[in-house]
Amino acid sequence: MSEITYRVAIPSDKQRIGKFLLEHFWPDEPTFKAAGVLPSDEENEDCLRCIDYGTCTIAEDQNGIIAGVRLAKVRVPSDIEKAADKPWSQFDQIFEFLRIIAVNAKVFERYNVDKLLQSMLICVSRDFRGKGIGLKLYSENMELGKKLGYKVYVCDCTSAFSAKLCEKLGMECIAAWDYSEYLDEDGKQLFTPDSVHDKLRVYGKAL
């Protein structure tokens, strides 16, 4: 079995991680997979900005091949106060859904904090799945958040699989919304992922 090491992702990793996400994350992410689309290059790059703040974790094998990544960013109350501008891309729609969930979950009030570390996404390479790397990425990134002084760690899960990892780590489900109940202005369901992914869930944990 390949030896896997975990470290903080740095800005020079951005290009490799960007390519990694386009190959291993977005095609399998439930809402994008259901829509049959991928984010634009600009949208994909936008997800990588959080790497600049030293809050993300990368897993690599002994040859430097990326086995997985965990992207996380600092979130403050003002981040969830304003709705995204229309017209929306698929990318905008899922992040607006996440924003609404965060507002309803009242995460800042719940934990009595004015900032927290927010997980954006987790991805394990198809070549390395089933080896416990996802769970280790979670725990490593949570420990990183604790070292950086954050008191709360929050994770948005569009996938039932990432939700199970949160539960294994003792995180609390603080909000959930059925995909079937999130509708557009015409009453049409916006996201129709595979049936195993029935809800968008938000988990939280005090660090």
C-alpha positions, 0 to 999 in steps of 0.5 A: 500500500502506498504511504500517504502523507498529509500537509497544509496545501500552499499556493504553489499547489493550486494548479495541480489541485485545480486539475485534480478537482476537474478530474476527480471531484466535479464529475462525481459531485452529486448536483453537478453530476445530475446536471451533467455540467462542470464549473467554468475554469474561473469558478474552479479557480475561485474555489482554490482561493482559500489555499492562500490562507493556509486552511486546506489539507492535501494528501499525497503518496510517496511519489507526490501524486495527489491522493485527496484534498480538503478545502476549507475557508474562514467564514464570518456572518457577513458571508451569508447575508447577501444572496447571489446575483442572478442569472445563476450558473449551476455553481451559483445555485448550489452555493446559494442553496448552501447559503440559505441552509447556513442562514437557517442553521444559525451556525454563528448564534448556535456556537456563539462565535463571530468566525469559524472554519468552513469546509468547502469540499473533500475529494479523494482520487478514484485511485485511492478510494476505500483506504480511509483517506477521506476520514483522515483528511477530515480529522487532519483539517479539523486539527489544523483549524484548531491549531489556527485558533478556530473554535468551530468547524462546519461542513456542508455535505451535498453527498451522503458519503461525506455526511457519513464521514462527518458522523464518524467524527462525532459531528452534529447535524445542525441542518438538513434540507431535502433536495426534493423541497428546493424548488425554482420560481416555477416549482421545479426541483433544482437539483436531482442527484442520485437517490442515495443523496437525498438531502443537503446536510450541515454538520458542526463541531466545537474544536 
